[in-house]
Amino acid sequence: MACIKLPGLLALLFGFLFAVQSQAAPRADLWSYWLKSDESASLAIDHGDWQTFLSEYVHADNTGMNRVNYSAVTRAHRTDLDAYLRRQSKLSITGYPRAEQLAFWINLYNALTVKVILDHYPVQSIQAIDISPGWFSAGPWGKKLLTIEGRALSLDDIEHRILRPIWKDSRIHYAVNCASVGCPDLSQTAYNGAHVVSELIRAAQRYVNHPRGVTVLHGQVQVSSLYKWFKNDFGGSEMAILDHLRQYASGKLKYKLENVSDISGYAYDWALNDLRNDQLGDSPT
């Protein structure tokens, strides 16, 4: 019987654990402190610097997918992004109405993700930014990145302990961006409390109707692994996922999904959502 040396065994173990982790999603685990809100407050949050960044650097490629021109980001715009995040961290967000809070947390998650990429750029995938604490952690999602109301927060905290358990809205998955090709778009428009619901609907429609969200070929349906990882958020079954997809599908895709009863496969591309010149051009209509 061949003897496997310890370093080789450890490499195999870490590879296995990483593969398992990449296929599993954290469960929604409510951080009850963030349940507080003030619906009587007539407060609105300024996301102007974030909007300036999005307008300058987020562009649709020739498939209709939004990408980020990380390599073109100027020092001045990086400074403005850092200043935006500092201002957000000083807000007493629990004193705002719920709709403003939702837009706040989505924008904060996305701006933090972009900052993480810029801080480590060039990089092929966000998964390679291994700054999360713990032996078996991977990627940047577990690292505490900023403090709000005296509480240190990570990307995982924002998504899985605040957004998902408080709002219980599957469309949030279309709004938060993980800087990957397989992920729903980073919106070209900052989320706004006054219009956040309609913005979530548009985000869902964009992803579902793009091939990386859903593809139907010869009656076989392949969907993003997002729907497998967060199956419970989308109803808990393949039929519930398909019903959700039919709700947001349009045109030929909606027709193709009419009589489908199961999902044939799942796929996801973790490559960075970077923009290259050869990806620019007229997107499909």
Buried (B, 14 or more C-beta within 10 A) or exposed (E): EEEEEEEEEEEEEEEEBBEEBBEEBBEBEEBEEBEEBBEEEEBBBEBEBBBBBBEEBBBBBEBBBBBBBBEEBEEEBBEBBBEBBEEBBEBEBBBBBBBBBBBBBBBBBBBBBBBBBBEBEEBEBBBEBEBBEEEEBBBBBBBBBBEBBEEEBBBBBBBBBBBBBBBEBBBBBBBBBBBBBBBBBBBEBBBBBEEBEEBBBBBBBBBBBBBBBBBBEEEEBBBBBBBBBBBBBBBEEBEBBBEBBBEBBEEEBBEBBEEBEEBBEBEBBBEBBBBEEEBBEEEEE
